[in-house]
Amino acid sequence: MRGVNLDQLAAFAAIVDAGSFSAAARRLNLSQPAVSVQIRQLERRLGVRLLERIGRRVEPTDRAAKTVIAAIRALREDHSGMTSQTTPSRASRSSSSRLVGTV
């Protein structure tokens, strides 16, 4: 699921919650075209239509939930792999806190 990012998932969640691209854009402090681009990129990347556009209203498609849940899981796995590589070990955290305490 490379290429999917948290901004795209946040845009998707805001649209589903708000029911429209414009309302989601206001909630995210973005322009409506910027939100549309995020969704277009997410749909293209996942290869699934996520939202059904009905006039000004928007609703998630039947496949959206399953696809987005899979994307979120993949992002979590990528993120947990990154944090385990960049998080200091317990030993280094305790030694750095001792240094701070002695200064």
C-alpha positions, 0 to 999 in steps of 0.5 A: 500500500505504498503511496497511501498517506495519512493526509489522504486517509484523513481527507477520506474520513472527513468526507465520510463524516461531513457528507461532502467534499466542501464541508470536509475541506472546511474541517481540514482547513484545505481548499475543496480542490485539494481534498478532491486531489487527495481522494483521487490519488487515494482511489487511484492508488488503491484501485477502488472507487471509495466514494459515491458522489450523489449530487452534492452529497457523498457516501462511501461505497460498499468496498470503501470500508474494507479497502480503507481498513486494509490501508490503515493496517498497512500504514500502521505496520509501516509506522510501527516498523519505522518507530521501532527502528528510530525509538531509543532503547530503554537503556539509552532513554534512562541514561539520557534522563540521568544525564539531564538530572545531573546537569 
